[in-house]
């Protein structure tokens, strides 16, 4: 919303003061209308639909306080600022109790006082609009709830129970199981008005992660030419999702612990303490208890994060959900790619159901997208899966499967660990840990 679309209705029986206020606000770039009584203001509400009403406290007929009460009953989203020549604390308290944003005294000593007050209301309305748009976008981006929780009915119940609370949630699950999607669902089902802010702790070098999470002041380090808000500030009144939390280094862990303890932090290079009420949802594909034993993850942070743990099962443990997921993904991919798929051959579906899906939902999405692109004649093309047969996958344990997958990826990219990690959908740090763990050095 820009200023010229921000509508202000000024109400005062003092015509000279009314014209002064209107002139100041129009010059500031706002769209302004005026009324000389409370009765006239009520009539203009429907036609003008203001974002802000600035009304005199003492007027013949309907007073400013009565107008505020009527407006807040019918249009709670509208903001009201009172004008009073009787700027007492009692008057301010009465106006605030009725829902007024603030009050201003007359005669107006400095026009800048009015401009600054209106700018605060404008900023508040902008934030409300942006948050509303974010939530609507988030809602539209989510697949149907029944589809998200296919074969995971118990997990859905846990999500619906924890979502309305402010409890910290810890999501466990293999890479590609949909941890980010579940975090978005929790935020969507909550009553939080702020945005959903996501950050992958494994994708950002440790020396930059603190700056991303907590922000920085100008001059905090080389290249910091201006102040920047961090993710925790951006997630105010909303939710911050910390993906791959196990990859966070010691320094960031210490600062995160403080945020979880008292909701405060400082920007890099700053002295002012900043408060945040952002809800924290974290996720990992590792066993954090093992990380505790290895002394690479703080025990006190683990207990702060592990308030409400949720385990997301791999796709191979809910095979009954695969046919419906395949149909949904085929339909959405077809629409996005401009292809018309009218049939999924039984042989193709059987292959997809039997495959063990080591990459889970993410791998299924990629396979379906490739199949849709290669489809002809309205039939979904046969999927291009790993060369290794299903029986070979099922013979070994999950750890053996993971080891083979890493070996294949390293071989495929000539030992390039960065490319292998990207191919496997894990962080470089995680890959290096697993290479050492499996003795593949």
Secondary structure, DSSP 8 states (H G I E B T S, - for coil): --GGG-EEEEE-S-HHHHHHHHHHHHHTT-EEEEESSHHHHHHHHHHH--SEEEEESS-SSS-HHHHHHHHHHH-TTSEEEEEES---HHHHHHHHHTT--EEEESS-S-HHHHHHHHHHHHHHHHHHHHHHHHHHHHHHHS--HHHHTTT-HHHHHHHHHHHTS---EEEE--TTS-HHHHHHHHHHHS---S-EEEEETTSS-HHHHHHHHH-B-TTSSTT--S-B--HHHHTTTSEEEEETGGG--HHHHHHHHHHHHHSEE--BT--S-EE---EEEEEESS-HHHHHHTTSS-HHHHHHHTTEEEE---GGG-GGGHHHHHHHHHHHHHHHHT----B--HHHHHHHHHS--TTHHHHHHHHHHHHHHH-BTTB-------SS-HHHHHHS-HHHHHHHHHHHHHHHTTT-HHHHHHHHTS-HHHHHHHHHHTT--
